Amino acid sequence: MFSEELKSFRRLGIRHVLLQVLNFASVIASGLMIWKGLGLITNSESPIVVVLSGSMEPAFYRGDLLFLTNPASELYQTGDITVYKIPGQDIPIVHRILETHDLVQKKKEKRAGLLPRQLLLTKGDNNAVDDIDLYRGIDWLERKHIVGKVRG
Amino acid sequence: MAPTRKSANGGRDPRTPSPTRNDTASSAASSPERPAGPLSIATPPGDRDTVKVNNSNVTELKHACDDALKRYLSRPELFKQSHLHTDIRLALGWLSVFVAAGTALYGYKVEFEESKPLVWAGLLTYIVLTTIQSAYAYFIEGNIVFVGKRKTFSKRIITERITLSSTTVPAKKAKPPAYSLSLHYVRSTSGGKSLLAKGKTQGSTGYNAFFDGLGTMDQEKFEQWVGELVEQAMEGKSS
């Protein structure tokens, strides 16, 4: 099966082979870079995600694609739909924020222009209870657990 | 038998033509010190593989012509192909692929927030490399398909450089798509300091002259046409 191709490779020379492989590799490379660039621009680890469960119906159904951003300069508010990951769990979860508590900032942090630390509680629209069980031990979500806020 | 042509050394003693000439050469006469042209070096008939391409794809037709051109002009005793353009493209391209792969791997291994500065650096490097590569291909390389050099030794060391660029002339109402080839030829000596001959020719023929209905390429006809253009350029004509 490969003998035809080997014959033509030998005829065309090593440079030709390298060029062909390069074409293929650069397609993959540009795909990777576009993904990483998107992640950097939206400040989110994974800017496009798929909905896996039905816990946000009727807003989201299984299989829907979500576009996320994670603006570092905005506080999260009740009603925002966020995607978060519990450390130790692989699967990110998409639910709505129920409560936010903004902690009092130390003067140093306020001067630096950083946002106050927030503690968050979430619940799926279609679930009967909030997500405390899903948190596996921690009481509140913090910003660092959040992958992003749903934009579209 | 050797009328003086447009080359600069009209007054020298005519030298004997290169020994590989045979009577199928189109220009039997030679100006003094003129090295052999491609038409005078015959290809042994068993040497060719059949070339078959998709007739409706003009890009494939052009590439088939370009490859045939390269094979024809790189035969021993003829020009030695200079791979500079190809090598630069390969180097830039592979470098950008490795940068992209490294950045992606790093971003995968390291936590998102920490990895951000390096991932930015990698992304920007990739963009710069890709831009340089595209600019190089567009501005500097352009339509060039073959750059060749040859050094022959008659009385002095004669260096020749030939550059060929090809484009496809798209089909118009009654005319089929055509292959347009332009050559730039320079012959010099003493390390490039004294110019012996310079020629620029251009020719275009419809692809239908070289490819039959099934897509098989008539390489001899193509080589004949190319050989004539090259010999014209070697004479120092400009068209």
Contacts between the chains, C-beta under 8 A, distances in Angstrom:
chain1	res1	chain2	res2	distance
A	11	B	49	7.1
A	12	B	67	7.9
A	15	B	83	6.4
A	15	B	86	5.5
A	15	B	87	7.7
A	15	B	90	6.9
A	18	B	90	5.6
A	18	B	94	7.7
A	19	B	86	7.2
A	19	B	89	7.6
A	19	B	90	6.6
A	22	B	90	6.5
A	22	B	93	4.6
A	22	B	94	6.1
A	22	B	97	7.0
A	25	B	94	7.7
A	25	B	97	4.6
A	26	B	93	5.9
A	26	B	96	7.0
A	26	B	97	5.7
A	28	B	97	8.0
A	29	B	96	6.5
A	29	B	97	4.6
A	29	B	100	3.6
A	29	B	101	6.6
A	29	B	126	7.4
A	30	B	100	7.4
A	30	B	130	7.7
A	32	B	100	5.3
A	32	B	101	7.3
A	32	B	103	7.7
A	32	B	104	4.4
A	33	B	100	5.1
A	33	B	103	7.3
A	33	B	104	7.7
A	33	B	123	6.0
A	33	B	126	5.2
A	33	B	127	7.7
A	35	B	104	7.9
A	36	B	103	6.3
A	36	B	104	6.2
A	36	B	107	5.8
A	36	B	119	5.8
A	36	B	122	7.7
A	36	B	123	5.9
A	37	B	123	5.4
A	39	B	107	7.7
A	39	B	112	7.7
A	39	B	119	7.9
A	40	B	116	6.7
A	40	B	119	6.2
A	40	B	120	6.1
A	40	B	123	6.6
A	45	B	112	4.1
A	144	B	113	7.7
